[in-house]
Amino acid sequence: MNRLVTSFLLSALFVFCNQRLYAGWQRSITNYSRYSYKAASQNWRIMQCGNGWMYFANNKGLLEFDGTNWAVYPIHNAKVRAVKAGKDGRIYVGGLQQFGYFVPNSLGRLDYICLSDSIDKRNIGNIWNIHIAEDKVYFQSDNAVFCFKNGRIHRINCPSIVHSALVGERLYVAGAGIFVLSGNEFTLLSNTSSMVDNAGRRVIGVFSYRDKLLVVSNQGGLFFYENGTLIPFRSGADDFLKRNRLFCATMKGSLLALGTVQDGLLLLDMDTGEMEHISTHNGLQNKTILSLFFDREDNLWLGLDNGIDCIHLHSPIFQNKATIGSGYASCLYRNKLYLGTNQGVFVTGYPLILNEERDLEPVLGTAGQIYSLAVYDDKLFCAGSNVLGVLDGDEFYSIPGIRGVWWVKPLRQKDKLLVATYIGLYLLKKSGDRWMLDTRVEGRGFSSKSLYIEPSANVLWTANKEGGLYRLSLSERCDSIIEEKCYNFEELPVGDNVCIAMVDGEIVIASRQGLFRYNPSKDCLDRYEQLEKKMDGRVAYTYIMQDTLQNIWYATDGALKLLHYDPLTKGYYRSENEAYLKDCLIEDFEYVGVLADNEAVIGMEDGFSLLHFMQERVKKYPLNLQIRHVYLTGVNDSLVYGCSYVPNDTYLKIPYKNNSIRIEYSINNYDRSLALFYSCRLTGPVSEPWSQLGESTMKEYTILPEGKYTFHVRTRVGLEEPIVASFSFEILPPWYRTWWSYLLYAVLIVLLCGYIYYRIAAGRKRLVMLKELELYRQKQAFQKESELKSKKIDLLKEENLQAELHHKSEELIHTTLNLVRKNEMLQNIKSEVLSILHAAKEENLVIIRRKILCLITQIDTNMEHDDDLLAFQSTFDSVHHNLFQKLEARFPELTKREKLLCAYVKMNLMSKEIAPLLNISQRGVEVSRYRLRKKLGVGEGESLTEFLQKLSQ
């Protein structure tokens, strides 16, 4: 098994060493595949509109690119072969058997209007080119040119047209020769028929150069037409032109671009004779070029047989597309450039020349991952995972016993070098002319992915993701660690890679938590806010380095950025959009090697790039930042505003129910090396400050309150003034906050106030009625209460009277009883006296009789005394309702004794009780009662007691 592995590795090494590579530093090229622009593969013509947008004649229709978004607009069942923008706001197009124009609608999309409907399609053919001269539009087909002017079309015949060009204000066509339009017919230029032959030779370009007519043939080369004669133009491109068949050409200034069928593009400077060949080996997607166009920023657009490419002729970035792996390090050594990759070390010539195919040779013995390259003692040290090698001139040797090397760094001792590995630190010593392993540095084994050695002492800083950040003090001989301190803390935790560098004399730590610097007086790390403000603020930094020119290179958000140092002001300046190679760098292994004052080599995931970092980025035309689309967001997004190449000043009014929107904007920046960052703000009822710079080309707002808003977006190119675009719109109030709703509310309020007033008035009236009713009820209640009280008073009075009557009755009874007892007692006394009288003797009979009679007279007088009678009458009348007075009034003939008998009968006294009161016998009482009935007129069956009861009521 081991033999098989060894054989495989040796075979791979043999193939690797014998494979021939080339270091071609090519221009920056942006490739657009058909899958990115979502249309057909072939693109026949290219043009740029006045606002900087690009348009392509694609087999699927008119293809539009605003720098951010692609869109395709088909025509009526035909492929688009030609496109041209007019000054009248139209984009004229032509295709198979038809031609017409596009105009933008209110949503920013393009609507097609056909001009050739009135012409028989069989007489049109294919429209291959369009030219605009003053107020005329020329549509060039296979056998004629159609002139569109003032809404009318007329045909100008010319057989077998293969090419047309507008030079100045003159229209040239090439067919059986070169013709020029004069009036309404074409005139053949003398001695130009030779440009066409049966072998397929034809004209593909006619240009003006130095007041001469330059004619480009697809096979014969270049010619000047002067004084009626075609004169060949000889250049260093003749061999290339002989080997290749040209298909298209374009020219700007002195730079002539020639597109071939089989071998890409040739750029020829007509003034200097310099040539540049660009094909699939150095950036193109496809070798067959169907169309060429220089935009106003001198980018060269290529319409390919399969895709679209844009060559950035003024980009400061050049890439090496050799398949040498990911770039980790570079170094200039003895006028050669050495490149360290994950596949080993490669060497090429220096200085670097654009598009020159130089050999790129591997350095034998370095196969594998290379982390760093460094020159010490006029020797190149190659540090990698598998080897620590030394290149001394052309001799290479490896140092045994040591692997997994991060860095080789010099110490203060001239004969010692420090080696940082996966497992710890080692020392190299020089023995003769060679360097060899000396010893391992005693102490804990630190894996120093990031390493910095302080120049003034044997102190170094080391860091890795797992171990953290440490400052180590070495012994005098540097063979042991005598002190170590960890500088991780709450704001700089262990677990992330950091980068250590010396910046302006201070030790700076770049981390994902921002920038920190070492404070020697406190022996701690402080946040480096001053440098953060000059750079990108408190963001995640993965790389920092200060070059010999004092420029500060740093990486954040996957892009490389540069803080320029100005030696005149001794300060720093930065362009907001100066960001390079975004998402192309190797995270946590970023590398920048400055070769010269304006040249830096940058490691990438796919090789290396060369950056001319002092090249000034000047735009000939200002970029066009534009609000592109506005969508109402929700379950289904709805486009409500769009802007095309013609400004759309529509003032958008959005219903309140759709108060969540998305705004998309774009800028016609086609150079990907020029990174643009945008800042947005919204002013209105909901206002916000300018947002942080970002790459997003859209902004969303949700649940905006009603009101008038203006959305602003800005970007900046270099140190120029910001480019600003704005868009105003209005969120309409909900229906319940509109003017008519307020009017309705006012009417309702008036009605409500009237109703409330009516209710209040009715309520007052009702309240008055209720109060009156209440008063009436209270009065009734009071009256009832008064009556009740009166009744109660009467009842009480009656009860009092009854009580008094009862008292008087008892009094009367007692009085009567007293009288009865008195009379009975007197009667008894009388009887006893009479008995005494009868029993008295004769001798004193007269005296006794006289005294007894006197006593009887006193008794009778006392029994019939009027005072007792009057007292009785008074008491009786008060009890029995003045019975005596009523008897006196009605029956005046009654005697006192009869009145007393009435009283005694009224008191329900029996005859035997009445007799002593009247001092008569019981028989006498009965007789008196009889007589009394007669006088009172009481009938025989009528009760005397009831009669008297009625009389007393």
HELIX and SHEET records of a PDB file:
HELIX    1   1 ASN A    2  ASN A   18  1                                  17    
HELIX    2   2 ARG A   34  TYR A   37  1                                   4    
HELIX    3   3 LYS A  121  ASN A  123  5                                   3    
HELIX    4   4 SER A  193  MET A  195  5                                   3    
HELIX    5   5 ASP A  238  ARG A  243  1                                   6    
HELIX    6   6 THR A  280  ASN A  282  5                                   3    
HELIX    7   7 GLU A  529  LYS A  534  1                                   6    
HELIX    8   8 TYR A  656  ASN A  658  5                                   3    
HELIX    9   9 TRP A  735  ARG A  737  5                                   3    
HELIX   10  10 TRP A  739  ALA A  839  1                                 101    
HELIX   11  11 LEU A  845  MET A  863  1                                  19    
HELIX   12  12 ASP A  866  VAL A  879  1                                  14    
HELIX   13  13 LEU A  883  ARG A  890  1                                   8    
HELIX   14  14 LYS A  896  LYS A  906  1                                  11    
HELIX   15  15 SER A  911  LEU A  918  1                                   8    
HELIX   16  16 GLN A  922  LEU A  936  1                                  15    
HELIX   17  17 LEU A  944  SER A  952  1                                   9    
SHEET    1   A 5 LEU A  21  ALA A  23  0                                        
SHEET    2   A 5 ARG A 358  PRO A 362 -1                                        
SHEET    3   A 5 GLY A 344  GLY A 349 -1                                        
SHEET    4   A 5 LYS A 336  THR A 341 -1                                        
SHEET    5   A 5 GLY A 327  TYR A 333 -1                                        
SHEET    1   B 8 ILE A 289  PHE A 294  0                                        
SHEET    2   B 8 LEU A 300  LEU A 304 -1                                        
SHEET    3   B 8 GLY A 307  HIS A 312 -1                                        
SHEET    4   B 8 TRP A  25  TYR A  32 -1                                        
SHEET    5   B 8 ILE A 317  ASN A 320 -1                                        
SHEET    6   B 8 GLY A 607  LEU A 611 -1                                        
SHEET    7   B 8 GLU A 599  MET A 604 -1                                        
SHEET    8   B 8 VAL A 592  ALA A 596 -1                                        
SHEET    1   C 4 ASN A  43  GLN A  48  0                                        
SHEET    2   C 4 MET A  54  ASN A  58 -1                                        
SHEET    3   C 4 GLY A  61  PHE A  65 -1                                        
SHEET    4   C 4 TRP A  70  TYR A  73 -1                                        
SHEET    1   D 4 VAL A  80  ALA A  85  0                                        
SHEET    2   D 4 ILE A  91  GLY A  95 -1                                        
SHEET    3   D 4 GLN A  98  PRO A 104 -1                                        
SHEET    4   D 4 LEU A 110  CYS A 114 -1                                        
SHEET    1   E 4 ASN A 129  ALA A 133  0                                        
SHEET    2   E 4 LYS A 136  GLN A 140 -1                                        
SHEET    3   E 4 ALA A 144  LYS A 149 -1                                        
SHEET    4   E 4 ARG A 152  ASN A 157 -1                                        
SHEET    1   F 4 HIS A 163  VAL A 167  0                                        
SHEET    2   F 4 ARG A 170  ALA A 174 -1                                        
SHEET    3   F 4 ILE A 178  SER A 182 -1                                        
SHEET    4   F 4 GLU A 185  LEU A 188 -1                                        
SHEET    1   G 4 VAL A 203  TYR A 209  0                                        
SHEET    2   G 4 LYS A 212  SER A 217 -1                                        
SHEET    3   G 4 GLY A 221  GLU A 226 -1                                        
SHEET    4   G 4 THR A 229  PHE A 233 -1                                        
SHEET    1   H 4 LEU A 246  LYS A 252  0                                        
SHEET    2   H 4 LEU A 255  THR A 260 -1                                        
SHEET    3   H 4 LEU A 265  ASP A 269 -1                                        
SHEET    4   H 4 MET A 275  ILE A 278 -1                                        
SHEET    1   I 4 ILE A 370  TYR A 376  0                                        
SHEET    2   I 4 LYS A 379  GLY A 384 -1                                        
SHEET    3   I 4 LEU A 388  ASP A 392 -1                                        
SHEET    4   I 4 GLU A 395  SER A 398 -1                                        
SHEET    1   J 4 VAL A 405  PRO A 410  0                                        
SHEET    2   J 4 LYS A 416  THR A 421 -1                                        
SHEET    3   J 4 LEU A 425  SER A 431 -1                                        
SHEET    4   J 4 ARG A 434  ARG A 440 -1                                        
SHEET    1   K 4 SER A 450  ILE A 453  0                                        
SHEET    2   K 4 VAL A 459  ASN A 464 -1                                        
SHEET    3   K 4 GLY A 468  LEU A 474 -1                                        
SHEET    4   K 4 ILE A 481  CYS A 486 -1                                        
SHEET    1   L 4 CYS A 499  VAL A 503  0                                        
SHEET    2   L 4 GLU A 506  SER A 511 -1                                        
SHEET    3   L 4 GLY A 514  ASN A 519 -1                                        
SHEET    4   L 4 CYS A 524  ARG A 527 -1                                        
SHEET    1   M 4 TYR A 541  GLN A 546  0                                        
SHEET    2   M 4 ILE A 552  THR A 556 -1                                        
SHEET    3   M 4 ALA A 559  ASP A 566 -1                                        
SHEET    4   M 4 GLY A 571  TYR A 573 -1                                        
SHEET    1   N 4 TYR A 541  GLN A 546  0                                        
SHEET    2   N 4 ILE A 552  THR A 556 -1                                        
SHEET    3   N 4 ALA A 559  ASP A 566 -1                                        
SHEET    4   N 4 ALA A 579  TYR A 580 -1                                        
SHEET    1   O 4 SER A 638  GLY A 642  0                                        
SHEET    2   O 4 LEU A 625  LEU A 632 -1                                        
SHEET    3   O 4 ILE A 661  ILE A 667 -1                                        
SHEET    4   O 4 MET A 698  TYR A 701 -1                                        
SHEET    1   P 4 LEU A 652  ILE A 654  0                                        
SHEET    2   P 4 ILE A 723  ILE A 731  1                                        
SHEET    3   P 4 GLY A 707  THR A 715 -1                                        
SHEET    4   P 4 SER A 679  THR A 683 -1                                        
END                                                                             
